[in-house]
Amino acid sequence: MARNLNKDVIYRSAKSKEKDYRISDGGSLFLLVKTDKTKRWIFYYRFNGKQNTLGLGVYPDTSLENARRQAEEARKQIAEGIDPGEIKRRQKALNRRTRLNEDRVSDGLPILDSFADVALKWLYSISHLTKDTTHRKKTSRLKRLAFPSLGDKPIKEVKASDVLAVLKLLIDKRQLETAHRLYAEISNIFHYAIVHKFTDYDPSQPVAAQIPEQKVKHRAAIIDPKQVGQLLRDLYNYQGTFVVQMALRLSPLLFQRPGEIRQMLWANVDFEAKEWRPYVSKTDFHHIVPLSTQALEILKQLQPLTGNSHFVFPSSRGNGRPMSDGTVITALKALGYDSGVMTAHGFRTTASTLLNEQGWSPDAIERQLAHAPRDNVRAAYNRAQYLDERRRMMQAWADYLDGLKAGADVIPFKRVK
């Protein structure tokens, strides 16, 4: 088939008519002259038995030489079994995507179908299933630890070695709990990506075996009654501020989580009912803590000093916040109890161990520790079932601690039937 039939002047001098018409340059390349005076290069070809057209650009922006070069490239592709129209469509889509990603990056958004993009989609998909604090932690962990190296990678191109490289930084620092949490989140992201057709497989799967098992580290606690007695005497001899003194004395009586005690609200203390009713975010339910005579006395001593504050144990800085989480830890250290001997959380272990040894109902103890079922019906049922027993238990526990503090040889009491 003849090619390169005309000189450029033919195309340059072509005028529009009442109807569109074509001027052949040979080899299936034509200049389409339209009624609106525009001129376009068109390449006609057959592929898989179908007639197709391929636009090669507007003349004269796309010169005759350029159009002939594109037509020749298209002929080579057809000879190799490649559809030049499909190649062009893909290139156009890629160009659009590139421009879109440039706009996204300038707006602070991740590249489409990148690990970061899919990760944020996954986080959004589970946002209604997780508590706000948990969701923020997951988001922060991924952004801090995974996004710097994986974020911009197309999720289809992430390899097992890439995932391991992220986790190895944590493994080398022996931050194994964080490594396990991050691995689980990365794996869940790939499961989401597979279901939503962003990728076909989970490259993190073989990485699981490379993360060392984390040995459970129990918080130190004193459980020998005589040593508990000495601890209580030391707590009562603490010479720090009055607020911290009272926090130290109340902790073993209530044996709730340290964060809940330091954030105790006066609004949740009912002196008449002899109850403290905190919302326990850890297990997501409203708890009732019966208050012994001894616990009530401590709170009454505190009320003139902090009763006008939102918190029972306000920060000494007067910034409207509760006492810091390190205050009780620091006080224990000042008394000679470092984290290897006794911790603020250890009061829970002390109470749980000794109360179980003394015959109290394990269910009542667990409920008092706020280890309640997440199911709202079961939680309400347990509260109704064990509250009377817990009232007796909390008063008996406070009396028992008084005996230990006094140095008496206290015979473990048994549960009152």
C-alpha positions as CSV (number, residue, x, y, z in Angstrom):
1,M,0.0,0.0,0.0
2,A,1.4,3.3,-1.0
3,R,2.3,5.7,1.7
4,N,3.4,9.4,2.2
5,L,1.3,10.4,-0.8
6,N,1.2,14.2,-0.2
7,K,3.4,17.1,0.7
8,D,2.6,19.1,3.8
9,V,1.3,22.0,1.6
10,I,-1.7,19.9,0.6
11,Y,-2.8,19.5,4.1
12,R,-2.0,23.0,5.1
13,S,-4.0,24.5,2.2
14,A,-7.1,22.2,2.7
15,K,-10.3,24.2,3.3
16,S,-13.4,23.1,5.2
17,K,-16.5,22.3,3.2
18,E,-20.2,21.8,3.9
19,K,-19.4,18.2,5.0
20,D,-16.4,16.6,6.7
21,Y,-14.0,15.0,4.2
22,R,-10.7,13.1,4.3
23,I,-7.4,13.4,2.5
24,S,-5.5,10.1,2.3
25,D,-1.7,10.1,3.0
26,G,-1.6,6.4,2.2
27,G,-1.1,3.4,4.5
28,S,-4.5,4.0,6.1
29,L,-3.5,7.5,7.4
30,F,-5.9,10.3,6.7
31,L,-6.4,14.0,7.5
32,L,-10.0,14.6,8.5
33,V,-11.1,18.1,7.6
34,K,-14.1,19.1,9.5
35,T,-16.8,21.7,8.9
36,D,-15.7,23.6,12.0
37,K,-12.3,24.2,10.2
38,T,-10.4,21.8,12.5
39,K,-8.2,19.1,11.0
40,R,-7.4,15.8,12.7
41,W,-5.1,12.9,11.8
42,I,-6.9,9.6,11.8
43,F,-5.4,6.1,11.4
44,Y,-7.8,3.4,10.3
45,Y,-7.0,-0.3,11.0
46,R,-8.5,-3.7,11.5
47,F,-7.8,-5.7,14.7
48,N,-9.3,-9.1,15.5
49,G,-11.7,-8.7,12.5
50,K,-13.0,-5.3,13.6
51,Q,-12.6,-1.9,12.0
52,N,-11.1,0.7,14.4
53,T,-9.9,4.2,14.3
54,L,-7.0,5.8,16.1
55,G,-6.8,9.6,16.6
56,L,-3.2,10.8,16.2
57,G,-3.7,14.5,17.0
58,V,-4.8,17.9,15.7
59,Y,-3.1,19.4,12.7
60,P,-0.9,21.5,12.5
61,D,-0.1,21.0,16.2
62,T,0.7,17.4,15.3
63,S,2.8,17.7,12.2
64,L,2.7,15.5,9.1
65,E,6.0,14.0,10.1
66,N,4.7,13.2,13.6
67,A,1.5,11.7,12.3
68,R,3.4,9.4,9.9
69,R,5.7,8.3,12.7
70,Q,2.7,7.4,15.0
71,A,1.0,5.6,12.1
72,E,4.2,3.5,11.5
73,E,4.4,2.6,15.2
74,A,0.7,1.6,15.1
75,R,1.4,-0.7,12.1
76,K,4.3,-2.4,14.0
77,Q,2.0,-2.9,17.1
78,I,-0.7,-4.5,14.9
79,A,1.9,-6.8,13.3
80,E,2.9,-7.9,16.8
81,G,-0.7,-8.6,17.8
82,I,-1.1,-5.5,19.9
83,D,-4.1,-3.2,19.6
84,P,-2.7,0.4,19.3
85,G,-6.0,1.8,20.4
86,E,-5.9,-0.1,23.7
87,I,-2.4,1.1,24.3
88,K,-3.5,4.7,23.8
89,R,-6.5,4.3,26.0
90,R,-4.3,2.9,28.8
91,Q,-1.8,5.8,28.3
92,K,-4.7,8.3,28.6
93,A,-5.9,6.7,31.7
94,L,-2.4,6.7,33.2
95,N,-2.0,10.4,32.3
96,R,-5.4,11.2,34.0
97,R,-4.4,9.2,37.0
98,T,-1.0,10.9,37.2
99,R,-2.6,14.3,37.1
100,L,-5.2,13.2,39.7
101,N,-2.4,11.9,42.0
102,E,-0.5,15.2,41.7
103,D,-3.6,17.0,42.8
104,R,-4.1,14.5,45.7
105,V,-0.5,14.9,46.9
106,S,-0.8,18.7,46.8
107,D,-4.0,18.3,48.9
108,G,-2.2,16.1,51.4
109,L,-3.9,12.9,50.3
110,P,-2.2,9.6,49.5
111,I,-1.7,8.3,46.0
112,L,-4.6,6.2,44.6
113,D,-4.3,2.5,45.3
114,S,-1.2,3.0,47.3
115,F,-0.7,1.2,50.6
116,A,-1.6,4.4,52.5
117,D,-4.7,4.9,50.3
118,V,-6.0,1.4,51.0
119,A,-5.0,1.6,54.6
120,L,-7.1,4.7,55.2
121,K,-10.0,3.1,53.4
122,W,-9.7,0.1,55.7
123,L,-9.5,2.3,58.8
124,Y,-12.7,4.1,57.6
125,S,-14.4,0.8,57.1
126,I,-13.9,-0.3,60.7
127,S,-14.4,3.1,62.3
128,H,-17.9,2.2,63.4
129,L,-16.7,-1.0,65.0
130,T,-13.9,0.4,67.2
131,K,-13.8,2.9,70.0
132,D,-12.5,6.3,69.1
133,T,-9.3,5.9,71.2
134,T,-8.5,2.6,69.7
135,H,-9.1,3.9,66.2
136,R,-6.8,6.9,66.8
137,K,-4.1,4.5,68.1
138,K,-4.4,2.3,65.0
139,T,-4.3,5.3,62.7
140,S,-1.3,6.8,64.5
141,R,0.6,3.5,64.5
142,L,0.2,3.0,60.8
143,K,1.1,6.6,59.9
144,R,4.2,6.6,62.2
145,L,5.5,3.2,61.5
146,A,4.2,1.8,58.2
147,F,3.5,4.8,56.0
148,P,7.1,6.2,55.8
149,S,8.3,3.2,53.8
150,L,5.1,1.5,52.5
151,G,2.7,4.5,52.1
152,D,3.5,5.5,48.6
153,K,4.0,2.0,47.2
154,P,1.2,0.7,45.0
155,I,-0.4,-2.0,47.2
156,K,0.0,-4.6,44.4
157,E,3.8,-4.1,44.5
158,V,4.3,-4.4,48.3
159,K,6.4,-7.5,49.0
160,A,6.9,-9.7,52.1
161,S,10.4,-8.2,52.4
162,D,8.9,-4.7,52.5
163,V,6.6,-5.7,55.4
164,L,9.4,-7.4,57.3
165,A,11.6,-4.3,56.9
166,V,9.0,-2.2,58.7
167,L,8.5,-4.7,61.5
168,K,12.2,-5.5,61.9
169,L,12.8,-2.0,63.2
170,L,10.4,-2.8,66.1
171,I,11.8,-6.3,66.6
172,D,15.3,-5.0,66.9
173,K,14.2,-2.6,69.6
174,R,12.3,-5.5,71.3
175,Q,9.1,-3.6,70.9
176,L,7.4,-6.9,70.3
177,E,3.9,-5.9,71.4
178,T,3.9,-3.0,69.0
179,A,5.3,-5.3,66.2
180,H,2.5,-7.8,66.7
181,R,-0.2,-5.1,66.7
182,L,1.2,-3.4,63.6
183,Y,1.5,-6.8,61.8
184,A,-2.1,-7.6,62.5
185,E,-3.2,-4.2,61.1
186,I,-1.1,-4.6,58.0
187,S,-2.5,-8.1,57.4
188,N,-6.0,-6.8,57.9
189,I,-5.3,-4.1,55.3
190,F,-4.3,-6.7,52.8
191,H,-7.4,-8.8,53.5
192,Y,-9.5,-5.7,52.9
193,A,-7.5,-5.0,49.7
194,I,-8.1,-8.6,48.4
195,V,-11.9,-8.4,49.0
196,H,-12.1,-5.0,47.3
197,K,-9.9,-6.1,44.4
198,F,-7.0,-3.8,45.1
199,T,-4.6,-6.8,45.1
200,D,-4.8,-10.6,44.8
201,Y,-2.7,-11.8,47.7
202,D,-1.5,-10.9,51.2
203,P,2.4,-10.6,51.2
204,S,2.4,-10.1,54.9
205,Q,1.3,-13.7,55.6
206,P,4.8,-15.3,55.6
207,V,6.1,-12.5,57.8
208,A,4.1,-13.7,60.8
209,A,6.6,-16.4,61.7
210,Q,9.5,-13.9,61.7
211,I,8.1,-11.9,64.7
212,P,9.3,-13.4,68.0
213,E,6.6,-14.4,70.5
214,Q,6.2,-11.9,73.2
215,K,6.6,-13.2,76.7
216,V,3.8,-12.1,78.9
217,K,5.2,-9.6,81.4
218,H,3.1,-9.6,84.6
219,R,3.0,-6.3,86.6
220,A,4.8,-6.7,89.9
221,A,2.6,-7.0,92.9
222,I,3.0,-7.9,96.6
223,I,0.7,-10.7,97.6
224,D,2.2,-11.9,100.9
225,P,-0.1,-10.6,103.7
226,K,2.8,-9.5,106.0
227,Q,4.5,-7.7,103.1
228,V,1.1,-6.1,102.2
229,G,0.9,-4.9,105.8
230,Q,4.3,-3.2,105.5
231,L,3.3,-1.7,102.2
232,L,0.2,-0.2,103.8
233,R,2.2,1.3,106.7
234,D,4.6,2.8,104.2
235,L,1.7,4.3,102.1
236,Y,0.3,5.9,105.2
237,N,3.7,7.4,106.1
238,Y,4.2,8.9,102.7
239,Q,5.2,12.6,103.1
240,G,4.2,13.9,99.7
241,T,1.2,16.2,99.0
242,F,-2.1,15.5,100.7
243,V,-3.8,14.6,97.4
244,V,-1.2,12.0,96.5
245,Q,-1.3,10.6,100.1
246,M,-5.0,10.0,99.7
247,A,-4.6,8.5,96.2
248,L,-2.1,6.0,97.7
249,R,-4.4,5.1,100.5
250,L,-7.5,4.7,98.3
251,S,-5.8,2.6,95.6
252,P,-5.6,-0.7,97.6
253,L,-9.1,-0.2,99.0
254,L,-10.7,0.1,95.6
255,F,-8.2,-1.9,93.4
256,Q,-9.5,-0.4,90.2
257,R,-7.3,0.5,87.2
258,P,-4.8,3.3,88.1
259,G,-6.1,5.5,85.2
260,E,-9.7,5.2,86.5
261,I,-8.7,6.1,90.0
262,R,-6.6,9.2,89.0
263,Q,-9.5,10.4,86.8
264,M,-12.2,9.8,89.4
265,L,-14.9,12.5,89.2
266,W,-16.7,13.9,92.2
267,A,-19.9,13.7,90.1
268,N,-19.6,9.9,90.1
269,V,-19.3,9.6,93.9
270,D,-22.5,9.0,95.7
271,F,-21.9,9.4,99.5
272,E,-25.5,8.5,100.4
273,A,-25.5,5.2,98.3
274,K,-21.9,4.6,99.3
275,E,-20.9,4.0,95.7
276,W,-18.5,5.3,93.0
277,R,-19.9,4.9,89.5
278,P,-17.2,5.3,86.9
279,Y,-17.5,4.6,83.2
280,V,-14.8,2.1,82.4
281,S,-13.5,2.7,78.9
282,K,-11.3,-0.4,78.9
283,T,-14.3,-2.7,79.0
284,D,-16.9,-0.1,77.8
285,F,-19.5,-0.2,80.6
286,H,-20.7,1.7,83.6
287,H,-19.2,0.2,86.7
288,I,-20.4,0.3,90.4
289,V,-17.7,0.3,93.1
290,P,-19.1,-0.1,96.6
291,L,-17.3,2.2,99.0
292,S,-16.3,0.9,102.4
293,T,-16.4,3.0,105.5
294,Q,-12.6,3.5,105.1
295,A,-12.9,4.6,101.5
296,L,-15.6,7.1,102.3
297,E,-13.6,8.6,105.1
298,I,-10.7,9.2,102.7
299,L,-13.0,10.9,100.2
300,K,-14.6,13.0,102.9
301,Q,-11.1,14.2,104.0
302,L,-10.4,15.1,100.3
303,Q,-13.7,16.9,99.6
304,P,-12.9,20.2,101.4
305,L,-9.6,20.5,99.4
306,T,-10.7,19.3,95.9
307,G,-14.5,19.2,96.1
308,N,-14.7,22.3,93.9
309,S,-12.7,20.6,91.2
310,H,-14.0,18.4,88.5
311,F,-11.6,15.6,89.6
312,V,-11.2,14.0,93.0
313,F,-7.4,13.9,92.3
314,P,-6.7,17.1,90.3
315,S,-3.3,17.9,88.9
316,S,-1.1,20.0,91.1
317,R,-0.5,22.3,88.2
318,G,-4.0,23.6,88.4
319,N,-4.6,23.1,84.7
320,G,-8.0,21.5,85.0
321,R,-6.6,18.0,84.4
322,P,-6.4,15.0,86.6
323,M,-3.3,13.9,88.4
324,S,-0.7,12.5,85.9
325,D,-0.4,8.8,85.4
326,G,3.2,8.8,86.7
327,T,2.3,10.4,90.1
328,V,1.5,7.2,92.0
329,I,4.4,5.4,90.3
330,T,6.8,8.1,91.4
331,A,5.4,8.0,95.0
332,L,5.9,4.2,95.2
333,K,9.5,4.6,94.0
334,A,10.1,7.2,96.6
335,L,8.9,4.7,99.2
336,G,11.4,2.1,97.9
337,Y,8.9,0.2,95.7
338,D,10.3,0.2,92.1
339,S,8.4,-1.4,89.2
340,G,10.1,-4.8,89.9
341,V,8.5,-5.0,93.3
342,M,5.1,-3.1,93.2
343,T,3.2,-1.1,90.7
344,A,0.1,1.0,90.8
345,H,-1.6,-1.7,88.8
346,G,-0.3,-4.3,91.3
347,F,-3.0,-3.4,93.8
348,R,-5.5,-5.2,91.5
349,T,-3.3,-8.4,91.6
350,T,-2.9,-8.1,95.4
351,A,-6.7,-7.9,95.9
352,S,-7.6,-10.6,93.3
353,T,-5.1,-13.1,94.7
354,L,-6.0,-12.6,98.4
355,L,-9.7,-12.4,97.9
356,N,-9.7,-15.6,95.9
357,E,-7.6,-17.3,98.6
358,Q,-10.2,-16.1,101.2
359,G,-13.1,-17.8,99.5
360,W,-15.0,-15.0,97.8
361,S,-16.9,-15.8,94.7
362,P,-14.5,-15.6,91.7
363,D,-17.4,-14.1,89.7
364,A,-17.9,-11.3,92.2
365,I,-14.2,-10.6,92.3
366,E,-14.0,-10.4,88.5
367,R,-17.0,-8.1,88.4
368,Q,-15.4,-5.9,91.0
369,L,-12.2,-5.8,88.9
370,A,-14.4,-4.5,86.1
371,H,-13.7,-7.6,84.0
372,A,-17.3,-7.5,82.9
373,P,-18.8,-9.1,79.7
374,R,-19.1,-6.7,76.8
375,D,-22.6,-7.8,76.2
376,N,-24.9,-5.2,77.8
377,V,-27.5,-7.7,79.0
378,R,-25.0,-9.9,80.6
379,A,-23.3,-6.9,82.2
380,A,-26.5,-5.7,83.7
381,Y,-27.4,-9.2,84.9
382,N,-24.0,-9.6,86.6
383,R,-24.3,-6.2,88.3
384,A,-27.6,-7.1,89.8
385,Q,-26.5,-10.6,90.8
386,Y,-23.2,-9.7,92.6
387,L,-23.7,-6.2,93.9
388,D,-24.8,-7.2,97.4
389,E,-22.0,-9.7,97.7
390,R,-19.5,-7.1,96.5
391,R,-20.7,-4.6,99.1
392,R,-19.9,-7.2,101.8
393,M,-16.7,-8.1,100.2
394,M,-15.4,-4.5,99.8
395,Q,-16.1,-3.7,103.5
396,A,-14.5,-7.0,104.7
397,W,-11.5,-6.3,102.4
398,A,-11.0,-2.8,104.0
399,D,-11.2,-4.2,107.5
400,Y,-8.7,-6.9,106.5
401,L,-6.3,-4.3,105.2
402,D,-6.7,-2.3,108.4
403,G,-5.7,-5.4,110.3
404,L,-2.6,-6.0,108.1
405,K,-1.6,-2.3,108.5
406,A,-1.8,-2.6,112.3
407,G,0.6,-5.5,112.1
408,A,-1.9,-8.0,113.4
409,D,-1.6,-11.7,112.5
410,V,-4.8,-11.6,110.5
411,I,-6.5,-14.9,109.9
412,P,-7.9,-14.9,106.3
413,F,-11.6,-14.3,106.5
414,K,-14.1,-16.4,104.6
415,R,-16.8,-15.2,102.4
416,V,-20.0,-14.4,104.2
417,K,-22.8,-16.7,102.8
